[in-house]
């Protein structure tokens, strides 16, 4: 389902900035509707201003908890070691332009949390997974074309690559996804705790109960993070937790900024404010509008998404306590059916 037609895309924000800077394109004869700049320099300038403005808007979050929409839920797949299998070979196509090889497996085998992990290609070598494409396709760094038609394997170490938008800050509890039905919960801990467990116990597999995050020390993107699990899972599991989002820069004209469309006006105001500041080297009316009108309005919109009722927090008297107990029994507690004979 598409978003409302009034939603501002990257192209819309670029056009607003181009209007402000006087570099919008009006056709070869100057008699057409305003369009994004066609000059490469002007277009790059507008893109830079828009991305800088989005970054500023994000950093101007309400205190102390920040934007509510910057705390999405990450779902991470915990996979087990995948041994070589003659029924699940790969096709390998090397692209000299990117320096990467696209590997396509016979059946679904790959997960996003495999990025920057190693894959062993039979009779070819060990390569680093650079990109997850789909459940049957990944890209590896280097020329692995010789692996075409060969088997492969990936060994788990209990560490799983987190989304590239994760910057090290989780903002809530971590749980298994609904329906997992595990008798144990998951608890955040420091990564040193898991290292100590691994130091003393070599055979560590089962249902995980300790979790930590840390920056990755391997791979080209130096600021990717990974999820550490103790013990290593013995089956494919899925966990989820809220985290603080770090947005990807907008690149394509059809891209949209990370905030919900209810914040479009504030994002547009931020773009015009940054454009004004960089063009005139001064803080003028657009900057004033952003700071004094658009940003406070965005705070109110963000606050409106908060729960209106958090439950009963008072000193439970007889009436309130009985209501809470009835609610728990009727809604939350699945009581077993009991049959009495006699």
C-alpha positions in Angstrom: 0.0 0.0 0.0 1.4 3.4 -1.0 1.8 6.5 1.2 -0.4 9.6 0.8 0.3 11.5 -2.4 1.2 14.6 -0.2 4.2 12.8 1.2 7.5 14.6 0.5 10.1 12.5 -1.4 13.8 13.3 -1.8 12.9 15.0 -5.1 10.3 17.2 -3.4 12.8 18.4 -0.8 15.5 19.0 -3.4 13.1 21.1 -5.4 12.3 23.2 -2.3 16.0 23.8 -1.7 16.5 24.5 -5.4 13.8 27.2 -5.2 15.4 28.7 -2.2 18.9 28.8 -3.9 17.5 30.0 -7.3 18.9 26.9 -9.1 15.7 25.1 -10.0 15.4 23.9 -13.6 12.6 25.4 -15.8 13.3 23.6 -19.0 15.5 24.4 -22.0 13.5 27.6 -22.8 12.7 28.5 -19.2 9.0 28.1 -19.6 8.3 24.8 -17.9 7.3 24.0 -14.4 10.1 24.0 -11.8 12.1 20.7 -11.7 15.1 19.4 -9.8 18.4 20.8 -11.1 19.9 19.0 -14.1 23.3 20.5 -13.5 25.4 17.9 -11.7 27.0 20.4 -9.4 23.7 22.1 -8.4 21.9 18.7 -7.9 24.8 17.5 -5.7 24.6 20.7 -3.6 20.9 20.3 -3.0 21.3 16.6 -2.1 24.0 17.5 0.4 21.9 20.2 2.0 18.8 18.0 2.3 20.8 15.2 4.0 22.5 17.6 6.3 19.1 19.1 7.3 17.7 15.6 8.0 20.7 14.9 10.2 20.1 18.2 12.0 16.4 17.5 12.5 17.2 14.1 14.0 19.8 15.6 16.4 17.2 18.3 17.5 15.1 15.5 19.1 13.0 16.2 22.2 14.9 15.5 25.5 15.5 13.3 27.3 14.1 10.3 25.3 14.4 11.5 21.7 12.0 11.0 18.8 9.7 8.1 19.3 9.9 7.1 15.6 13.7 6.7 15.9 13.1 3.5 17.9 12.0 0.9 15.4 12.1 -2.9 16.1 15.0 -4.8 14.8 14.4 -8.5 13.9 17.6 -10.6 13.8 17.9 -14.2 12.7 20.1 -16.5 14.7 21.3 -19.1 12.3 23.3 -22.3 12.9 26.2 -23.7 11.0 25.3 -24.6 7.4 27.4 -27.6 6.2 28.3 -28.3 2.6 25.4 -30.0 0.8 25.6 -31.4 -2.8 21.9 -30.7 -3.2 22.4 -27.0 -2.5 25.2 -25.8 -4.8 25.7 -22.2 -6.0 26.0 -20.3 -9.3 28.7 -17.6 -9.2 28.9 -14.5 -11.4 31.8 -12.0 -11.0 31.4 -8.3 -11.6 34.7 -6.7 -12.3 33.2 -3.2 -12.0 32.3 -3.7 -8.3 34.9 -6.3 -7.5 32.2 -8.6 -6.1 30.8 -12.0 -7.0 27.1 -12.7 -6.8 26.3 -16.2 -5.4 22.9 -17.8 -5.9 22.0 -20.9 -3.9 19.6 -23.6 -5.1 17.3 -23.1 -2.1 16.8 -20.5 0.6 19.8 -20.4 2.9 20.9 -16.9 3.6 20.0 -14.2 6.2 20.8 -10.5 6.6 22.7 -11.3 9.8 25.3 -13.1 7.7 26.8 -9.9 6.3 30.5 -9.6 6.9 30.7 -13.3 7.9 32.9 -15.8 6.0 31.6 -18.4 3.5 33.8 -21.3 2.5 33.5 -22.1 -1.2 34.6 -25.7 -2.0 37.9 -25.8 -4.0 37.9 -22.0 -4.2 38.6 -20.4 -0.9 37.1 -18.4 1.9 35.3 -15.1 1.1 33.6 -12.4 3.1 29.9 -11.8 2.6 29.6 -8.2 1.7 25.9 -7.9 0.8 22.7 -9.8 1.6 20.4 -9.7 -1.4 17.7 -12.3 -0.7 17.3 -15.7 1.0 18.9 -17.4 -2.0 21.4 -14.7 -3.1 24.4 -12.9 -1.5 27.4 -11.0 -2.8 31.0 -11.7 -1.7 34.1 -9.5 -2.0 36.5 -10.6 -4.6 36.5 -12.9 -7.6 34.8 -16.2 -6.7 33.7 -17.2 -10.2 35.6 -20.5 -9.9 33.0 -21.6 -7.3 30.3 -21.9 -9.9 28.4 -25.1 -9.4 30.3 -25.9 -6.2 29.2 -26.6 -2.7 29.7 -24.2 0.2 29.4 -23.9 4.0 29.1 -21.2 6.6 30.1 -21.7 10.3 28.4 -19.8 13.1 30.4 -18.4 16.0 27.4 -17.1 17.9 27.8 -13.6 16.7 25.3 -12.1 14.2 25.7 -8.9 12.2 23.1 -6.2 13.1 21.4 -3.9 10.5 23.6 -1.1 9.2 21.2 1.5 10.7 22.1 0.1 14.2 24.6 2.4 15.9 25.2 0.7 19.2 22.1 1.8 21.2 19.3 -0.6 22.0 16.4 1.0 23.7 14.4 -1.8 25.3 14.2 -5.5 26.1 15.1 -8.2 23.7 12.7 -11.1 23.2 12.1 -14.1 20.9 9.5 -13.4 18.2 5.9 -14.4 18.9 5.2 -18.1 18.9 8.8 -19.2 19.7 7.7 -20.8 23.0 11.0 -21.0 24.8 10.9 -21.5 28.6 13.7 -18.9 29.1 13.9 -15.2 28.5 16.7 -13.1 27.1 18.8 -10.7 29.2 21.1 -7.9 28.0 24.6 -8.1 29.5 28.1 -6.8 28.8 30.0 -8.4 26.0 32.8 -9.3 28.4 30.4 -11.6 30.3 29.8 -13.7 27.2 33.5 -13.7 26.4 34.2 -15.2 29.8 31.6 -17.9 29.3 33.1 -18.8 26.0 36.6 -18.8 27.5 35.7 -21.5 30.1 33.2 -23.6 28.2 34.0 -24.8 24.7 30.8 -26.7 23.9 28.3 -23.9 24.2 25.1 -24.6 22.3 21.5 -24.6 23.3 18.7 -22.0 23.8 20.4 -18.5 24.3 19.6 -16.5 27.4 22.4 -13.9 27.5 22.8 -11.2 24.8 25.2 -8.4 24.2 26.3 -6.0 21.4 29.7 -4.8 20.3 31.4 -3.1 17.4 32.7 -5.5 14.7 36.4 -5.8 14.3 36.3 -7.4 10.8 34.9 -6.2 7.5 35.3 -3.0 5.5 32.5 -1.0 7.2 34.3 -0.3 10.5 31.3 0.9 12.4 29.0 -2.1 12.0 27.8 -3.9 15.1 27.1 -7.5 16.0 24.9 -9.4 18.4 26.6 -11.9 20.7 24.5 -14.8 22.0 25.2 -17.2 24.8 25.0 -20.1 24.3 25.0 -20.5 20.5 21.6 -21.6 19.3 21.1 -25.1 18.0 18.3 -24.1 15.7 17.3 -21.1 13.6 15.7 -18.6 16.0 14.5 -15.0 15.6 14.8 -12.2 18.2 13.6 -8.6 18.2 14.3 -5.5 20.1 13.9 -1.7 19.8 16.9 0.3 18.9 17.9 3.9 18.0 17.9 4.3 14.3 20.8 5.9 12.3 19.4 6.8 8.9 20.9 6.0 5.5 21.6 9.1 3.4 19.1 9.7 0.7 20.4 8.9 -2.7 17.7 8.2 -5.3 15.1 10.9 -6.0 12.3 8.6 -5.0 13.8 8.0 -1.5 12.0 9.3 1.6 13.4 10.6 4.8 13.2 8.3 7.9 10.6 10.4 9.8 6.9 9.6 9.5 5.1 11.7 6.9 3.5 13.7 9.7 6.9 15.4 10.2 7.2 16.4 6.5 6.7 20.1 7.3 9.4 20.1 9.9 11.8 18.3 7.6 11.1 20.8 4.8 11.6 23.7 7.2 14.9 22.2 8.3 16.0 21.9 4.6 15.2 25.6 3.9 16.9 26.7 7.2 20.1 24.9 6.3 19.9 26.3 2.7 19.4 29.8 4.0 22.3 29.4 6.5 24.7 28.2 3.9 23.7 30.6 1.1 23.5 33.8 3.2 25.9 32.7 6.0 23.3 34.0 8.4 20.3 32.8 10.5 17.3 34.4 8.9 13.5 33.9 8.7 13.7 30.3 7.5 15.9 29.4 10.4 13.6 31.3 12.8 10.5 29.5 11.4 12.2 26.1 11.8 13.3 26.7 15.4 10.3 28.6 16.7 7.4 27.0 14.8 8.1 23.8 12.8 10.3 22.1 15.4 8.0 22.7 18.4 5.1 21.5 16.3 7.1 18.4 15.5 7.5 17.8 19.3 3.8 18.0 19.7 3.2 15.5 16.9 5.7 13.1 18.4 4.1 13.4 21.8 0.7 12.6 20.3 1.9 9.1 19.4 2.6 8.2 23.0 0.2 6.0 24.9 -2.7 7.9 26.4 -3.1 5.4 29.2 -0.3 3.4 30.9 -2.4 1.5 33.4 -3.2 1.8 37.1 -0.2 3.1 39.2 -1.9 4.1 42.4 -2.1 2.4 45.7 -4.5 -0.5 45.0 -7.6 -0.4 47.2 -10.1 -3.3 47.3 -12.0 -2.1 44.3 -9.0 -1.3 42.0 -7.2 -4.5 43.0 -10.2 -6.6 42.2 -10.6 -4.9 38.8 -6.9 -5.6 38.0 -7.2 -9.2 39.0 -10.3 -9.8 36.9 -8.6 -8.1 33.9 -5.6 -10.4 34.3 -7.6 -13.5 34.6 -10.0 -12.7 31.7 -7.5 -11.2 29.2 -3.9 -12.2 30.0 -4.0 -15.5 31.9 -5.0 -18.5 29.9 -6.5 -20.8 32.5 -6.6 -24.5 31.8 -9.9 -26.3 31.4 -10.6 -28.5 34.4 -13.1 -31.4 34.4 -14.4 -32.7 37.7 -15.7 -36.3 37.9 -18.0 -37.4 40.6 
